[in-house]
Amino acid sequence: MEKGLKNPAITAFASSPQGQEAIAKTANMGITFLKIAFVLGALTVAYYKIFKGFKPIQEDKRYKPSNINATQAKARSEAIYTALLGAGANYKTVENNLTGLNHNGFVRLFNEFGERRSATLTKMNLVEWLQDQFNEADIAKLRFLIKGFF
């Protein structure tokens, strides 16, 4: 007995009007499924871009302009990220990179840091990282350096 499309029973069914209708319905179901999957995927991407994305803070014109430029903010954000990543955060490195920043300098650093993944693959901004990595006593010291952010 022949198998697959060479089987006379399958060939006869596939060439019959009922077989053609079944094939058309199956193809339409596949196309409908792909359309639904595409729309759901697009909605998921839009949701994460709109509601879950990083929102930069605008520099406040009521305060002095930032006392660091974009390159310095990038270097400090990388140093802080390196100090926070892995087992045991390096408080001294973080403190050194936050010392001397004015309000808008911290805003620039915060924006440059953005959202970064932790070892647990959770995305956090700079303030969330600091609150996650340090105890309340260390956070209080950082609050003294940078007022009004955490």
DSSP file with accessible surface (Angstrom, degrees, kcal/mol):
  #  RESIDUE AA STRUCTURE BP1 BP2  ACC     N-H-->O    O-->H-N    N-H-->O    O-->H-N    TCO  KAPPA ALPHA  PHI   PSI    X-CA   Y-CA   Z-CA
    1    1 A M              0   0  205      0, 0.0     2,-0.2     0, 0.0     6,-0.1   0.000 360.0 360.0 360.0 134.9    0.0    0.0    0.0
    2    2 A E        -     0   0  111      4,-0.1     2,-0.3     1,-0.0     0, 0.0  -0.492 360.0-147.9 -83.2 149.8    1.3    3.4   -0.9
    3    3 A K    >   +     0   0  185     -2,-0.2     3,-1.0     4,-0.1     2,-0.1  -0.759  51.1   8.8-115.6 164.4    1.6    6.2    1.7
    4    4 A G  G >  S-     0   0   44     -2,-0.3     3,-1.5     1,-0.2     6,-0.3  -0.373 123.6 -16.5  73.0-146.2    1.3   10.0    1.7
    5    5 A L  G 3  S+     0   0  141      1,-0.3    -1,-0.2     5,-0.1     6,-0.1   0.634 131.1  66.3 -73.7 -11.1    0.1   11.8   -1.4
    6    6 A K  G <  S+     0   0  159     -3,-1.0    -1,-0.3     4,-0.1    -2,-0.2   0.601  75.7 105.8 -82.4 -11.7    0.7    8.8   -3.6
    7    7 A N  S <> S-     0   0   24     -3,-1.5     4,-2.5     1,-0.2     5,-0.2  -0.542  71.8-140.8 -68.1 125.8   -2.0    7.0   -1.7
    8    8 A P  H  > S+     0   0   91      0, 0.0     4,-2.6     0, 0.0     5,-0.2   0.858  99.3  55.4 -60.9 -31.5   -5.1    6.9   -4.0
    9    9 A A  H  > S+     0   0   69      2,-0.2     4,-2.3     1,-0.2     5,-0.2   0.931 111.4  43.2 -68.1 -42.3   -7.5    7.5   -1.2
   10   10 A I  H  > S+     0   0   73     -6,-0.3     4,-3.0     2,-0.2     5,-0.2   0.922 114.7  50.2 -68.7 -42.6   -5.7   10.7   -0.1
   11   11 A T  H  X S+     0   0   69     -4,-2.5     4,-1.8     1,-0.2    -2,-0.2   0.922 111.4  48.7 -61.5 -42.3   -5.4   11.8   -3.7
   12   12 A A  H  X S+     0   0   59     -4,-2.6     4,-0.8    -5,-0.2    -1,-0.2   0.921 114.1  45.4 -65.7 -42.4   -9.0   11.2   -4.4
   13   13 A F  H >< S+     0   0  116     -4,-2.3     3,-0.8     1,-0.2     6,-0.5   0.932 112.0  51.6 -66.3 -44.2  -10.1   13.1   -1.2
   14   14 A A  H 3< S+     0   0   28     -4,-3.0    -1,-0.2     1,-0.3    -2,-0.2   0.830 112.5  46.0 -64.7 -29.7   -7.7   16.0   -1.9
   15   15 A S  H 3< S+     0   0   84     -4,-1.8    -1,-0.3    -5,-0.2    -2,-0.2   0.592  95.8  93.4 -90.5  -8.5   -9.0   16.4   -5.5
   16   16 A S  S <X S-     0   0   25     -4,-0.8     4,-2.6    -3,-0.8     5,-0.2  -0.379  89.3-111.7 -77.8 161.5  -12.7   16.2   -4.5
   17   17 A P  H  > S+     0   0  100      0, 0.0     4,-2.2     0, 0.0     5,-0.1   0.898 120.1  51.2 -60.5 -37.8  -14.7   19.4   -3.7
   18   18 A Q  H  > S+     0   0  128      2,-0.2     4,-2.2     1,-0.2     5,-0.2   0.898 110.8  48.9 -66.1 -38.9  -14.9   18.4    0.0
   19   19 A G  H  > S+     0   0    0     -6,-0.5     4,-2.4     2,-0.2    -1,-0.2   0.915 110.4  49.8 -66.3 -42.2  -11.2   17.9    0.1
   20   20 A Q  H  X S+     0   0  106     -4,-2.6     4,-2.4    -7,-0.2    -2,-0.2   0.903 111.0  50.3 -62.9 -39.1  -10.5   21.3   -1.6
   21   21 A E  H  X S+     0   0  112     -4,-2.2     4,-2.5    -5,-0.2    -2,-0.2   0.916 110.2  49.6 -65.4 -42.0  -12.9   22.9    0.9
   22   22 A A  H  X S+     0   0   39     -4,-2.2     4,-2.3     2,-0.2    -2,-0.2   0.906 111.6  48.8 -63.9 -40.9  -11.0   21.3    3.9
   23   23 A I  H  X S+     0   0   91     -4,-2.4     4,-2.4     2,-0.2    -2,-0.2   0.926 111.6  49.3 -64.7 -43.5   -7.7   22.4    2.5
   24   24 A A  H  X S+     0   0   50     -4,-2.4     4,-2.6     1,-0.2    -2,-0.2   0.914 110.8  49.9 -63.3 -41.8   -9.0   26.0    2.0
   25   25 A K  H  X S+     0   0  124     -4,-2.5     4,-2.4     2,-0.2    -1,-0.2   0.917 110.8  49.6 -63.2 -42.2  -10.4   26.1    5.6
   26   26 A T  H  X S+     0   0   98     -4,-2.3     4,-2.1     2,-0.2    -2,-0.2   0.922 111.8  48.0 -63.2 -43.0   -7.1   24.9    7.0
   27   27 A A  H  X S+     0   0   52     -4,-2.4     4,-2.3     1,-0.2    -2,-0.2   0.920 111.8  49.9 -64.3 -41.6   -5.1   27.5    5.0
   28   28 A N  H  X S+     0   0  100     -4,-2.6     4,-2.6     1,-0.2    -1,-0.2   0.884 109.1  51.9 -65.2 -38.0   -7.5   30.2    6.2
   29   29 A M  H  X S+     0   0  138     -4,-2.4     4,-2.6     2,-0.2    -1,-0.2   0.909 109.5  50.2 -64.0 -40.3   -7.2   29.1    9.8
   30   30 A G  H  X S+     0   0   36     -4,-2.1     4,-2.3     2,-0.2    -2,-0.2   0.921 111.9  46.8 -63.5 -42.9   -3.4   29.3    9.5
   31   31 A I  H  X S+     0   0   86     -4,-2.3     4,-2.3     2,-0.2    -2,-0.2   0.922 112.5  50.2 -65.5 -42.5   -3.5   32.8    8.0
   32   32 A T  H  X S+     0   0   72     -4,-2.6     4,-2.5     1,-0.2    -2,-0.2   0.920 109.8  51.0 -61.5 -42.9   -6.0   33.9   10.7
   33   33 A F  H  X S+     0   0  142     -4,-2.6     4,-2.7     1,-0.2    -1,-0.2   0.925 110.0  49.5 -60.4 -44.5   -3.7   32.5   13.4
   34   34 A L  H  X S+     0   0  118     -4,-2.3     4,-2.4     2,-0.2    -1,-0.2   0.894 110.2  51.1 -63.2 -39.4   -0.7   34.4   12.0
   35   35 A K  H  X S+     0   0  135     -4,-2.3     4,-2.5     2,-0.2    -2,-0.2   0.934 111.7  46.9 -62.7 -45.4   -2.7   37.6   11.9
   36   36 A I  H  X S+     0   0   94     -4,-2.5     4,-2.7     1,-0.2     5,-0.2   0.929 112.4  49.9 -63.2 -43.8   -3.7   37.2   15.5
   37   37 A A  H  X S+     0   0   47     -4,-2.7     4,-2.4     1,-0.2    -1,-0.2   0.907 111.3  49.6 -62.6 -40.2   -0.1   36.4   16.5
   38   38 A F  H  X S+     0   0  157     -4,-2.4     4,-2.6     2,-0.2    -2,-0.2   0.935 112.1  46.8 -64.2 -46.3    1.2   39.5   14.7
   39   39 A V  H  X S+     0   0   77     -4,-2.5     4,-2.6     2,-0.2    -2,-0.2   0.930 113.6  48.3 -63.7 -44.4   -1.3   41.8   16.3
   40   40 A L  H  X S+     0   0  102     -4,-2.7     4,-2.3     1,-0.2    -1,-0.2   0.908 112.0  50.0 -63.3 -39.8   -0.7   40.4   19.8
   41   41 A G  H  X S+     0   0   36     -4,-2.4     4,-2.4    -5,-0.2    -2,-0.2   0.924 111.1  48.5 -63.1 -43.8    3.1   40.7   19.3
   42   42 A A  H  X S+     0   0   50     -4,-2.6     4,-2.5     1,-0.2    -2,-0.2   0.913 111.8  49.4 -64.1 -41.1    2.7   44.3   18.1
   43   43 A L  H  X S+     0   0  108     -4,-2.6     4,-2.6     2,-0.2    -1,-0.2   0.895 110.2  51.3 -64.6 -39.0    0.5   45.2   21.1
   44   44 A T  H  X S+     0   0   76     -4,-2.3     4,-2.3     2,-0.2     5,-0.2   0.935 111.4  46.8 -63.7 -46.4    3.0   43.6   23.5
   45   45 A V  H  X S+     0   0   90     -4,-2.4     4,-2.4     1,-0.2     5,-0.2   0.936 113.2  49.3 -61.0 -44.8    5.9   45.6   22.0
   46   46 A A  H  X S+     0   0   41     -4,-2.5     4,-2.6     1,-0.2     5,-0.3   0.919 109.6  52.1 -62.2 -42.3    3.9   48.8   22.1
   47   47 A Y  H  X>S+     0   0  105     -4,-2.6     4,-2.9     1,-0.2     5,-0.9   0.945 112.4  44.3 -59.6 -48.8    2.9   48.2   25.8
   48   48 A Y  H  X5S+     0   0  134     -4,-2.3     4,-0.6     1,-0.2     5,-0.2   0.862 115.1  48.7 -68.3 -33.3    6.5   47.6   26.9
   49   49 A K  H  <5S+     0   0  161     -4,-2.4    -1,-0.2    -5,-0.2     4,-0.2   0.891 121.3  34.6 -70.8 -38.8    7.7   50.6   24.9
   50   50 A I  H  <5S+     0   0   98     -4,-2.6    -2,-0.2    -5,-0.2    -3,-0.2   0.937 133.4  20.2 -82.5 -49.8    5.0   52.9   26.2
   51   51 A F  H  <5S+     0   0  139     -4,-2.9    -3,-0.2    -5,-0.3    -2,-0.1   0.736 129.6  37.5 -99.1 -23.8    4.4   51.8   29.8
   52   52 A K  S  <<S+     0   0  110     -5,-0.9    -3,-0.2    -4,-0.6    -4,-0.1   0.435  89.6 106.2-111.0   0.5    7.5   49.9   30.8
   53   53 A G  S    S-     0   0   27     -6,-0.2     2,-0.2    -5,-0.2    -4,-0.1  -0.302  81.3 -86.9 -78.8 165.0   10.3   51.8   29.1
   54   54 A F        -     0   0   56     61,-0.1    -1,-0.1     1,-0.0    -2,-0.1  -0.514  36.8-153.1 -71.7 133.0   12.7   54.1   30.9
   55   55 A K        -     0   0  131     -2,-0.2    -1,-0.0    -3,-0.1    59,-0.0  -0.921  12.3-141.7-110.3 107.8   11.5   57.6   31.3
   56   56 A P        -     0   0   74      0, 0.0     2,-0.4     0, 0.0    52,-0.1  -0.348  16.2-122.0 -66.3 152.7   14.3   60.2   31.5
   57   57 A I        -     0   0   62     50,-0.3     2,-0.3     3,-0.0    54,-0.1  -0.776  22.9-123.7 -93.9 138.4   14.0   63.1   33.9
   58   58 A Q        -     0   0  162     -2,-0.4     2,-0.1     1,-0.1    49,-0.0  -0.592  30.5-106.1 -79.6 141.7   14.1   66.6   32.5
   59   59 A E        -     0   0   60     -2,-0.3     2,-0.6     1,-0.1    -1,-0.1  -0.453  37.0-119.3 -65.7 140.4   16.7   68.9   34.0
   60   60 A D    >   -     0   0   36      1,-0.1     3,-1.5     4,-0.1    44,-0.1  -0.734  13.7-155.3 -91.2 120.7   15.1   71.5   36.3
   61   61 A K  T 3  S+     0   0  196     -2,-0.6    -1,-0.1     1,-0.3    -2,-0.0   0.646  89.4  71.6 -69.5 -15.1   15.6   75.1   35.2
   62   62 A R  T 3  S+     0   0  202      2,-0.1    -1,-0.3    -3,-0.0     2,-0.2   0.694  96.9  60.3 -73.6 -17.0   15.1   76.3   38.8
   63   63 A Y  S <  S-     0   0  115     -3,-1.5     3,-0.1     1,-0.1    39,-0.0  -0.643 102.6 -83.3-104.9 166.7   18.5   74.8   39.7
   64   64 A K        -     0   0  169     -2,-0.2    40,-0.5     1,-0.1    -1,-0.1  -0.274  59.7 -88.2 -62.7 153.0   22.0   75.6   38.3
   65   65 A P        -     0   0  105      0, 0.0    40,-0.2     0, 0.0    -1,-0.1  -0.171  62.4 -72.6 -59.5 158.9   22.9   73.8   35.1
   66   66 A S        -     0   0   20     38,-0.2    37,-0.1     1,-0.1    35,-0.0  -0.206  34.1-147.0 -54.7 138.4   24.5   70.4   35.4
   67   67 A N  S    S+     0   0   78     -3,-0.1     2,-0.3    35,-0.1    -1,-0.1   0.284  81.4  57.5 -94.3  11.1   28.1   70.5   36.6
   68   68 A I  S    S-     0   0    9     34,-0.0     2,-0.1    36,-0.0    40,-0.1  -0.979  78.1-132.5-133.2 151.2   29.1   67.5   34.5
   69   69 A N     >  -     0   0   77     -2,-0.3     4,-2.4     1,-0.1     5,-0.2  -0.379  37.0 -92.8 -92.6 179.2   28.9   67.0   30.7
   70   70 A A  H  > S+     0   0   56      1,-0.2     4,-2.4     2,-0.2     5,-0.2   0.875 124.5  52.1 -62.6 -37.7   27.4   64.0   28.9
   71   71 A T  H  > S+     0   0  110      2,-0.2     4,-2.3     1,-0.2    -1,-0.2   0.919 111.2  46.6 -66.3 -42.7   30.8   62.2   28.6
   72   72 A Q  H  > S+     0   0   93      2,-0.2     4,-2.7     1,-0.2     5,-0.2   0.897 111.6  52.1 -65.4 -39.1   31.5   62.6   32.4
   73   73 A A  H  X S+     0   0    0     -4,-2.4     4,-2.6     2,-0.2    -2,-0.2   0.911 110.0  49.2 -63.3 -40.6   27.9   61.3   33.1
   74   74 A K  H  X S+     0   0  107     -4,-2.4     4,-2.3     2,-0.2    -2,-0.2   0.933 111.8  48.1 -64.3 -44.7   28.5   58.3   30.9
   75   75 A A  H  X S+     0   0   63     -4,-2.3     4,-2.2     1,-0.2    -2,-0.2   0.920 114.3  46.3 -63.2 -43.2   31.9   57.5   32.6
   76   76 A R  H  X S+     0   0   63     -4,-2.7     4,-2.6     2,-0.2     5,-0.2   0.899 110.9  52.1 -66.5 -40.0   30.3   57.9   36.1
   77   77 A S  H  X S+     0   0    0     -4,-2.6     4,-2.6    -5,-0.2    -1,-0.2   0.907 110.5  48.4 -65.4 -38.1   27.3   55.8   35.2
   78   78 A E  H  X S+     0   0   76     -4,-2.3     4,-2.5     2,-0.2    -1,-0.2   0.911 111.7  49.8 -65.9 -41.2   29.6   53.0   33.9
   79   79 A A  H  X S+     0   0   33     -4,-2.2     4,-2.0     2,-0.2    -2,-0.2   0.921 113.1  46.4 -64.1 -41.6   31.7   53.1   37.1
   80   80 A I  H  X S+     0   0    0     -4,-2.6     4,-2.0     2,-0.2     5,-0.2   0.932 111.9  50.6 -67.1 -43.7   28.6   53.0   39.3
   81   81 A Y  H  X S+     0   0   48     -4,-2.6     4,-2.3     1,-0.2    -2,-0.2   0.933 110.9  48.9 -60.6 -44.0   27.1   50.1   37.3
   82   82 A T  H  < S+     0   0  102     -4,-2.5    -1,-0.2     1,-0.2    -2,-0.2   0.898 111.3  50.4 -62.3 -39.1   30.3   48.2   37.6
   83   83 A A  H  < S+     0   0   11     -4,-2.0     7,-2.0     1,-0.2    -1,-0.2   0.814 116.1  41.9 -68.9 -29.6   30.4   48.8   41.3
   84   84 A L  H  < S+     0   0    1     -4,-2.0    -2,-0.2     5,-0.2    -1,-0.2   0.762  95.5  91.1 -88.6 -28.0   26.8   47.6   41.7
   85   85 A L  S  < S+     0   0   74     -4,-2.3     2,-0.1    -5,-0.2    33,-0.1  -0.434  81.5  12.8 -74.9 141.3   26.9   44.6   39.5
   86   86 A G  S    S-     0   0   45     -2,-0.1     2,-0.5     3,-0.0    33,-0.1  -0.409 110.8 -18.0  94.4-169.2   27.8   41.2   40.9
   87   87 A A  S    S+     0   0  108     -2,-0.1    -2,-0.1     1,-0.1     0, 0.0  -0.603 119.6   5.9 -78.8 122.3   28.1   40.0   44.5
   88   88 A G  S    S-     0   0   66     -2,-0.5     2,-0.2    -4,-0.1    -1,-0.1   0.815  80.4-117.4  76.1 109.5   28.5   42.8   47.0
   89   89 A A        -     0   0   26     44,-0.3     2,-1.1     1,-0.1    -5,-0.2  -0.520  19.4-125.1 -77.9 145.0   28.2   46.4   45.9
   90   90 A N     >  -     0   0   78     -7,-2.0     4,-1.7    -2,-0.2     3,-0.2  -0.747  27.3-176.3 -92.7  95.3   31.2   48.7   46.3
   91   91 A Y  H  > S+     0   0   34     -2,-1.1     4,-3.1     1,-0.2     5,-0.2   0.883  77.6  57.9 -61.1 -41.4   29.7   51.6   48.3
   92   92 A K  H  > S+     0   0  121      1,-0.2     4,-2.7     2,-0.2    -1,-0.2   0.907 106.1  48.6 -61.4 -41.1   32.9   53.7   48.2
   93   93 A T  H  > S+     0   0   42     -3,-0.2     4,-1.9     2,-0.2    -1,-0.2   0.921 113.2  47.7 -64.8 -42.3   33.0   53.8   44.4
   94   94 A V  H  X S+     0   0    0     -4,-1.7     4,-1.4     2,-0.2    -2,-0.2   0.945 112.4  49.0 -63.3 -47.3   29.3   54.8   44.2
   95   95 A E  H  X S+     0   0   40     -4,-3.1     4,-1.9     1,-0.2     3,-0.5   0.920 110.0  51.6 -59.6 -43.7   29.8   57.5   46.9
   96   96 A N  H  < S+     0   0   96     -4,-2.7    -1,-0.2     1,-0.2    -2,-0.2   0.868 110.6  48.4 -62.0 -37.0   32.9   58.9   45.0
   97   97 A N  H  < S+     0   0   30     -4,-1.9    -1,-0.2     1,-0.2    -2,-0.2   0.691 114.9  44.7 -79.9 -17.5   30.9   59.1   41.8
   98   98 A L  H >< S+     0   0    1     -4,-1.4     3,-1.6    -3,-0.5    -2,-0.2   0.688  89.4 104.3 -94.2 -21.1   28.0   60.8   43.4
   99   99 A T  T 3< S+     0   0   66     -4,-1.9     3,-0.1     1,-0.2    47,-0.0  -0.361  85.4  16.6 -64.5 133.4   30.0   63.3   45.4
  100  100 A G  T 3  S+     0   0   58      1,-0.3     2,-0.3    45,-0.1    -1,-0.2   0.383  88.0 134.5  90.0  -4.2   30.1   66.8   44.1
  101  101 A L    <   -     0   0   14     -3,-1.6    -1,-0.3     4,-0.1     2,-0.1  -0.605  43.8-147.1 -79.4 136.6   27.1   66.5   41.8
  102  102 A N     >  -     0   0   42     -2,-0.3     4,-2.4    -3,-0.1     5,-0.2  -0.341  39.6 -84.9 -86.4-178.3   24.5   69.3   41.8
  103  103 A H  H  > S+     0   0   49      1,-0.2     4,-1.9     2,-0.2     5,-0.1   0.937 130.4  40.1 -55.2 -54.2   20.8   68.6   41.2
  104  104 A N  H  > S+     0   0    4    -40,-0.5     4,-2.3     1,-0.2    -1,-0.2   0.779 110.3  60.3 -71.9 -22.7   21.0   68.7   37.4
  105  105 A G  H  > S+     0   0    0      2,-0.2     4,-2.3   -40,-0.2    -1,-0.2   0.915 106.6  46.5 -65.6 -42.0   24.3   66.8   37.4
  106  106 A F  H  X S+     0   0    0     -4,-2.4     4,-3.3     2,-0.2    -2,-0.2   0.905 109.8  54.3 -66.6 -38.0   22.5   63.9   39.2
  107  107 A V  H  X S+     0   0    1     -4,-1.9     4,-2.7    -5,-0.2   -50,-0.3   0.939 109.5  47.6 -59.7 -44.7   19.6   64.2   36.6
  108  108 A R  H  X S+     0   0   77     -4,-2.3     4,-2.2     2,-0.2    -1,-0.2   0.922 113.8  46.9 -63.4 -42.3   22.2   63.9   33.8
  109  109 A L  H  X S+     0   0    0     -4,-2.3     4,-2.6     2,-0.2    -2,-0.2   0.928 111.6  51.5 -63.8 -44.9   23.8   60.9   35.5
  110  110 A F  H  X S+     0   0   12     -4,-3.3     4,-2.1     1,-0.2    16,-0.3   0.928 112.2  46.1 -57.9 -46.3   20.4   59.3   36.2
  111  111 A N  H  < S+     0   0   45     -4,-2.7    -1,-0.2     1,-0.2    -2,-0.2   0.883 112.3  50.1 -66.7 -38.1   19.4   59.6   32.5
  112  112 A E  H  < S+     0   0   66     -4,-2.2    -1,-0.2    -5,-0.2    -2,-0.2   0.886 109.1  52.1 -68.0 -36.7   22.8   58.3   31.3
  113  113 A F  H  < S+     0   0    4     -4,-2.6    -2,-0.2    -5,-0.2    -1,-0.2   0.918  85.4 165.6 -64.5 -41.8   22.5   55.3   33.6
  114  114 A G     <  -     0   0   11     -4,-2.1     2,-0.5    -5,-0.2    12,-0.4  -0.313  53.6 -32.0  63.6-143.4   19.0   54.6   32.2
  115  115 A E        -     0   0   58     10,-0.2     2,-0.4    -4,-0.1    10,-0.2  -0.955  67.6-178.4-112.2 131.4   17.7   51.1   33.0
  116  116 A R  E     -A  124   0A  32      8,-2.5     8,-2.1    -2,-0.5     2,-0.2  -0.952  27.4-109.4-131.4 151.0   20.1   48.3   33.3
  117  117 A R  E     -A  123   0A 128     -2,-0.4     6,-0.2     6,-0.2     2,-0.1  -0.529  27.6-148.4 -80.2 140.1   19.7   44.6   34.0
  118  118 A S    >   -     0   0   11      4,-1.9     3,-2.1    -2,-0.2   -33,-0.1  -0.326  40.5 -87.7 -91.8-177.3   20.8   43.1   37.3
  119  119 A A  T 3  S+     0   0   85      1,-0.3    -2,-0.1     2,-0.1    -1,-0.1   0.787 132.5  55.0 -62.8 -25.5   22.2   39.6   37.9
  120  120 A T  T 3  S-     0   0  107      2,-0.1    -1,-0.3     1,-0.0     3,-0.1   0.310 119.5-113.7 -89.6   9.1   18.5   38.5   38.3
  121  121 A L  S <  S+     0   0  125     -3,-2.1     2,-0.4     1,-0.3    -2,-0.1   0.624  70.2 142.1  68.0  17.0   17.7   40.0   34.9
  122  122 A T        -     0   0   73     -6,-0.0    -4,-1.9     1,-0.0     2,-0.5  -0.741  50.4-130.8 -86.4 134.0   15.5   42.7   36.4
  123  123 A K  E     +A  117   0A 107     -2,-0.4     2,-0.3    -6,-0.2    -6,-0.2  -0.745  35.8 169.2 -86.7 129.4   15.7   46.1   34.8
  124  124 A M  E     -A  116   0A  19     -8,-2.1    -8,-2.5    -2,-0.5     2,-0.1  -0.984  29.1-129.2-138.4 150.3   16.2   48.9   37.3
  125  125 A N     >  -     0   0   28     -2,-0.3     4,-2.5   -10,-0.2     5,-0.2  -0.299  45.6 -88.3 -86.1-179.3   17.1   52.6   37.1
  126  126 A L  H  > S+     0   0    0    -12,-0.4     4,-2.5   -16,-0.3     5,-0.2   0.915 126.5  47.5 -59.9 -46.4   19.9   54.2   39.2
  127  127 A V  H  > S+     0   0   17      1,-0.2     4,-2.6     2,-0.2     5,-0.2   0.927 112.5  49.8 -64.3 -41.8   17.8   55.0   42.2
  128  128 A E  H  > S+     0   0   84      1,-0.2     4,-2.0     2,-0.2    -1,-0.2   0.905 110.2  51.4 -63.5 -39.8   16.3   51.5   42.2
  129  129 A W  H  X S+     0   0    2     -4,-2.5     4,-2.3     2,-0.2    -1,-0.2   0.936 110.7  47.8 -60.0 -48.1   19.7   49.9   42.0
  130  130 A L  H  X S+     0   0    0     -4,-2.5     4,-2.0     1,-0.2    -2,-0.2   0.927 113.2  47.4 -61.8 -43.9   21.0   52.0   44.9
  131  131 A Q  H  < S+     0   0   95     -4,-2.6    -1,-0.2     1,-0.2    -2,-0.2   0.836 114.3  48.5 -67.0 -30.2   17.9   51.1   47.1
  132  132 A D  H  < S+     0   0   99     -4,-2.0    -1,-0.2    -5,-0.2    -2,-0.2   0.865 117.2  39.3 -75.5 -35.6   18.3   47.4   46.1
  133  133 A Q  H  < S+     0   0   54     -4,-2.3   -44,-0.3    -5,-0.2     2,-0.3   0.731 108.7  57.6 -91.9 -24.8   22.0   47.2   46.9
  134  134 A F  S  < S-     0   0   19     -4,-2.0     2,-0.0    -5,-0.2     0, 0.0  -0.797  75.0-118.6-116.1 155.1   22.6   49.2   50.0
  135  135 A N     >  -     0   0   97     -2,-0.3     4,-2.4     1,-0.1     3,-0.2  -0.237  41.8 -95.1 -79.5 174.6   21.2   49.2   53.5
  136  136 A E  H  > S+     0   0  120      1,-0.2     4,-2.3     2,-0.2     5,-0.1   0.844 122.9  55.8 -63.7 -33.9   19.2   52.1   55.0
  137  137 A A  H  > S+     0   0   63      2,-0.2     4,-1.6     1,-0.2    -1,-0.2   0.925 110.5  44.7 -65.5 -42.4   22.3   53.6   56.7
  138  138 A D  H  > S+     0   0   30     -3,-0.2     4,-2.1     2,-0.2    -2,-0.2   0.895 111.7  53.0 -67.9 -38.8   24.2   53.7   53.4
  139  139 A I  H  X S+     0   0    4     -4,-2.4     4,-2.7     1,-0.2    -2,-0.2   0.902 105.4  55.1 -62.1 -39.4   21.1   55.1   51.6
  140  140 A A  H  X S+     0   0   50     -4,-2.3     4,-1.4     1,-0.2    -1,-0.2   0.908 107.5  49.6 -61.6 -39.0   20.9   57.9   54.3
  141  141 A K  H  X S+     0   0  106     -4,-1.6     4,-1.3     1,-0.2    -1,-0.2   0.905 111.9  48.0 -65.2 -41.0   24.5   58.9   53.5
  142  142 A L  H  X S+     0   0    0     -4,-2.1     4,-2.6     1,-0.2    -2,-0.2   0.866 106.4  57.4 -68.6 -34.6   23.7   59.0   49.8
  143  143 A R  H  < S+     0   0   87     -4,-2.7    -1,-0.2     1,-0.2    -2,-0.2   0.836 102.8  55.2 -62.0 -33.8   20.6   61.0   50.5
  144  144 A F  H  < S+     0   0  154     -4,-1.4     3,-0.2    -5,-0.2    -1,-0.2   0.882 111.6  43.8 -66.3 -36.3   22.8   63.6   52.2
  145  145 A L  H  < S+     0   0   49     -4,-1.3     2,-0.5     1,-0.3    -2,-0.2   0.906 126.7  28.4 -72.8 -44.5   24.9   63.8   49.0
  146  146 A I  S >< S-     0   0    6     -4,-2.6     3,-0.6    -5,-0.1     4,-0.4  -0.925  82.9-156.5-124.3 103.9   22.0   63.9   46.6
  147  147 A K  T 3   +     0   0  137     -2,-0.5    -3,-0.1    -3,-0.2    -4,-0.1  -0.589  66.1  16.1 -86.7 140.8   18.9   65.5   48.1
  148  148 A G  T 3  S+     0   0   82      2,-0.3    -1,-0.2    -2,-0.3    -5,-0.1   0.527 100.1  84.6  87.2   9.6   15.4   64.8   46.8
  149  149 A F    <         0   0   42     -3,-0.6    -2,-0.1     1,-0.3    -6,-0.1   0.703 360.0 360.0-114.5 -28.9   15.8   61.7   44.7
  150  150 A F              0   0   27     -4,-0.4    -1,-0.3   -11,-0.1    -2,-0.3  -0.943 360.0 360.0-155.9 360.0   15.7   58.7   47.0
